[in-house]
């Protein structure tokens, strides 16, 4: 991941996690997400089944803040971002997710909070999941 010509975060095997902090999120949500990421069994085992966690796959976690995940485009032509938390609330919660993942013994890399980043991804499978601490879907 790059911001301009600067490399800000990089992993090989692992999870690229786009984190959207909502206006109603708090530390409980950050801890829930960290726990979920560390235990999620989505890497292939020897039989080809999604049965291994990121640690069992020898992977790391790359966290990227992305307020646009809270974009509501159900009406009109422009998404609304009123459900996305702004800087004073969002940054500490984003950092708390990373600290909680690190506290569980995982290698963590970060994007630049609020940065205009170029993100490269090789998505095996592909596998893309939505995780929601509020369980709205």
Protein Blocks (a to p, Z undefined) as FASTA:
>chain_A
ZZhjbcfbdcfedcdddddddfkbcfklmmmmmmmmmmoccbccfkopafbdfklnopac
dddddfklmpcckgcjbdcfklpccfklmmmmmmmmmmmmmmnopacddddehiacdddd
ddehiacddddfklpZZ
